[in-house]
Amino acid sequence: MIPPRKNTKPMKDNKLRSLERNELLKTVKHQGKTTWKKWSGYHCRSLVETKMHCIKLLGDKLNARNFDSQMDETHTRIAVLNKFVELGRPHIQVVT
Protein backbone atom coordinates (compact mmCIF):
# COMPACT_ATOMS: atom_id res chain seq x y z
CA MET A 1 0.00 0.00 0.00
CA ILE A 2 1.08 3.53 -0.70
CA PRO A 3 0.06 6.23 1.78
CA PRO A 4 -2.38 8.82 0.44
CA ARG A 5 -1.29 12.36 -0.34
CA LYS A 6 -2.09 15.21 2.03
CA ASN A 7 -4.68 16.78 -0.28
CA THR A 8 -6.49 13.54 -1.22
CA LYS A 9 -10.27 13.77 -1.41
CA PRO A 10 -12.68 10.83 -0.88
CA MET A 11 -14.18 9.23 -4.00
CA LYS A 12 -17.92 9.66 -4.53
CA ASP A 13 -18.86 6.42 -6.31
CA ASN A 14 -19.93 3.24 -4.46
CA LYS A 15 -17.49 0.76 -5.98
CA LEU A 16 -15.75 -1.58 -3.55
CA ARG A 17 -12.35 -0.15 -4.44
CA SER A 18 -13.56 3.39 -3.72
CA LEU A 19 -15.13 2.40 -0.41
CA GLU A 20 -11.90 0.73 0.73
CA ARG A 21 -9.89 3.80 -0.26
CA ASN A 22 -12.29 6.10 1.61
CA GLU A 23 -11.96 3.92 4.73
CA LEU A 24 -8.18 4.20 4.42
CA LEU A 25 -8.45 7.99 4.22
CA LYS A 26 -10.61 8.08 7.37
CA THR A 27 -8.14 5.86 9.22
CA VAL A 28 -5.14 7.97 8.22
CA LYS A 29 -7.00 11.16 9.16
CA HIS A 30 -7.96 9.92 12.64
CA GLN A 31 -4.83 7.94 13.58
CA GLY A 32 -2.15 9.80 11.66
CA LYS A 33 0.11 8.70 8.85
CA THR A 34 2.90 7.46 11.14
CA THR A 35 0.56 5.13 13.04
CA TRP A 36 -0.92 3.88 9.77
CA LYS A 37 2.54 3.12 8.36
CA LYS A 38 3.41 1.03 11.45
CA TRP A 39 0.04 -0.73 11.40
CA SER A 40 0.13 -1.55 7.68
CA GLY A 41 3.80 -2.60 7.61
CA TYR A 42 4.66 0.09 5.08
CA HIS A 43 8.23 0.45 6.38
CA CYS A 44 8.90 -3.24 5.57
CA ARG A 45 8.47 -2.50 1.88
CA SER A 46 11.06 0.24 2.07
CA LEU A 47 13.54 -2.07 3.82
CA VAL A 48 13.05 -4.78 1.19
CA GLU A 49 13.49 -2.32 -1.68
CA THR A 50 16.70 -1.00 -0.11
CA LYS A 51 18.11 -4.50 0.34
CA MET A 52 17.22 -5.47 -3.26
CA HIS A 53 19.06 -2.35 -4.47
CA CYS A 54 22.15 -3.44 -2.52
CA ILE A 55 21.99 -6.93 -4.05
CA LYS A 56 21.66 -5.46 -7.56
CA LEU A 57 24.77 -3.34 -6.97
CA LEU A 58 26.75 -6.60 -6.83
CA GLY A 59 25.64 -7.39 -10.38
CA ASP A 60 22.55 -6.64 -12.40
CA LYS A 61 22.31 -10.01 -14.17
CA LEU A 62 22.85 -13.65 -13.27
CA ASN A 63 25.57 -15.43 -15.23
CA ALA A 64 24.37 -18.98 -14.56
CA ARG A 65 22.06 -20.63 -17.07
CA ASN A 66 20.12 -23.23 -15.10
CA PHE A 67 17.90 -22.53 -12.10
CA ASP A 68 19.94 -24.40 -9.46
CA SER A 69 23.11 -22.55 -10.45
CA GLN A 70 21.21 -19.25 -10.41
CA MET A 71 20.04 -20.00 -6.87
CA ASP A 72 23.63 -20.76 -5.83
CA GLU A 73 24.82 -17.52 -7.43
CA THR A 74 22.10 -15.55 -5.63
CA HIS A 75 22.97 -17.15 -2.28
CA THR A 76 26.63 -16.33 -2.86
CA ARG A 77 25.82 -12.67 -3.57
CA ILE A 78 23.73 -12.47 -0.40
CA ALA A 79 26.56 -14.05 1.64
CA VAL A 80 29.01 -11.49 0.24
CA LEU A 81 26.59 -8.65 1.02
CA ASN A 82 26.11 -9.93 4.58
CA LYS A 83 29.89 -10.08 5.04
CA PHE A 84 30.24 -6.48 3.82
CA VAL A 85 27.56 -5.38 6.29
CA GLU A 86 29.30 -7.28 9.10
CA LEU A 87 32.68 -5.71 8.30
CA GLY A 88 31.20 -2.22 8.20
CA ARG A 89 29.32 -2.53 11.50
CA PRO A 90 31.07 -0.80 14.41
CA HIS A 91 32.02 -2.89 17.43
CA ILE A 92 30.84 -1.20 20.59
CA GLN A 93 32.50 -1.83 23.93
CA VAL A 94 31.08 -0.60 27.20
CA VAL A 95 33.65 1.31 29.27
CA THR A 96 33.03 1.51 32.98
N, C-alpha and C positions, 0 to 999 in steps of 0.2 A: 504494500500500500504506500501511496505517496501522500504526504500531508497536504491538506488544502491550502490555498493561498489566503492571505489576510482578507482580501476583498471579495471572496467567493460568496455568491448568492445561492440560496436554495433553488432547486429546480421545481417547476410548477406542474409537470405532468405526473401521472400516477403509475408509471412503470416501476417494476421492482428495483431496477438499477437506480432510478432516481430516488426512490424511497430510502434505499440503503445509504446513498450519498447524503441525503438530508439528515438521516440519523447520525451519520459521522460528523457532519457539521455541528449538530446540536451538542454532541459529546465533546468535541474539541472546544466549543465555545464555553461550556460549563466547567470542564475539567482542566482546560489549558492544553496547549500543544505539547509541552514537555511530558506531562502525565500520559497523554495519548501515545506518544512515541515509546515510552517505557511499556505501557500496557500492550501495544500492538507488536512490539518486538522490532520496531523500525530500525533501531541502531544495529541490530544483527545483520541486516542487509548491507549496511555501510561497511561493517567489519569484513564481511565476505567479499565484497567488491574490492576492498583494499588489498586483501590477501591474494585474490586472483590477479590483481595488477602486479603484485610482487612476483608471483609465479611466472607471469608472462614476460617479466623483465629478464628472466633466465633463458628465454628463448620463445619465440612466438609460434613455432611449429614443432611438431614431433618428427623425429627422423626415422623412427621405427615404422615398419610396414604392417606387421600383424598386431592384433589387439593385445595379446599378452606382453609383447615387447613394449608396446606403447604404455601399458600400465606400469611396467618396470621403470621405464624412462620417467614417467610422471612421479612415481614414488621416489626415484633418485633425486629429481629436482626439488621435491618437498623436503627431503632429508638435507640437501645442501642449504636450502632456505632456512630450515630450522637451526642448522649449525651456524649460519651467519647471524641469526637473531641471538643465539646463545653467546656467541663471541662478542657481540655488541652490547650485551646487557651488563650494566655495572654491577660489581660485587660490593655489597654494602656490609660493613662490619660495625657492630655497636661498640662504641668506646665508653667505658665507664670510669 
